[in-house]
Amino acid sequence: MNEPRPLTRLDALRFARRVVEQQAVRQLALIDRWIADEERREAERRQGGQRRPPAPQWLIQYGLNRMNIDMVHDGDCWAAKKSGRCRPVVREQAIEALRQQVPACPHCRPDTALGLID
């Protein structure tokens, strides 16, 4: 009859090779997925940077009630970023606010940058 023959050293080595080959194929597929995911994330970062609107040149800081205008800032003023109550405006709006006696930020001095004070 057909009795199972004993496993030889050569058979064991061939079996081990097949197992390692299957594991390597799975691991390579996993690494390829990781690479594709990272390439997709990099492309999204690049697109996000290209689509981001330019930073505003001038900001108006509103009061706690969101109605009163407290101060005019330069677009990259650290104090404006810290306050969290600013909205971007165009140059003409910043000039008009300063002409209506809205105080200029003492840190970034937008009145000087706008040419209202020498």
FENGI-V986404 format. One record per pair of residues at least 12 apart in sequence whose C-alpha atoms are under 10 Angstrom apart, sorted by the first residue. I is the first residue (numbers start at 1). GAP is how many residues later the second one is. Records with the same first field share a line. If there is no record, write none. Layout:
I=GAP / GAP
//
This chain:
55=20 / 21 / 33
56=18 / 19 / 20 / 31 / 32 / 33 / 34 / 35
57=16 / 17 / 18 / 19 / 20 / 31 / 32 / 33 / 34 / 37 / 53
58=14 / 15 / 16 / 17 / 18 / 19 / 28 / 29 / 30 / 31 / 32 / 33 / 34 / 35 / 36 / 37 / 52 / 56
59=12 / 13 / 14 / 15 / 16 / 17 / 18 / 21 / 22 / 26 / 27 / 28 / 29 / 30 / 31 / 32 / 34 / 35 / 51
60=12 / 13 / 14 / 15 / 20 / 25 / 26 / 27 / 28 / 29 / 30 / 33 / 34 / 37 / 42 / 44 / 45
61=12 / 18 / 19 / 20 / 22 / 23 / 24 / 25 / 26 / 27 / 44
62=21 / 22 / 23 / 24 / 25
63=22 / 23
64=21
66=19 / 20
68=34
69=16 / 17 / 28 / 33 / 34
70=15 / 16 / 27 / 32 / 33 / 34 / 35
71=15 / 23 / 26 / 27 / 30 / 31 / 32 / 33 / 34 / 35 / 39
72=14 / 15 / 17 / 21 / 22 / 23 / 25 / 26 / 30 / 31 / 32 / 33 / 34 / 36 / 37 / 38 / 39
73=13 / 14 / 15 / 16 / 21 / 30 / 31 / 32 / 33 / 34 / 35 / 36 / 37 / 38
74=14 / 20 / 30 / 31 / 33 / 34 / 35 / 36 / 37 / 39 / 40
75=12 / 13 / 14 / 33 / 35
76=32
77=28 / 30 / 31 / 32 / 33
78=29 / 30
79=26 / 27 / 28 / 29
80=25 / 27 / 28
91=23
92=22
94=16 / 17 / 20
95=15 / 16 / 19 / 20 / 21
98=12 / 13 / 16 / 18
99=12 / 17
//
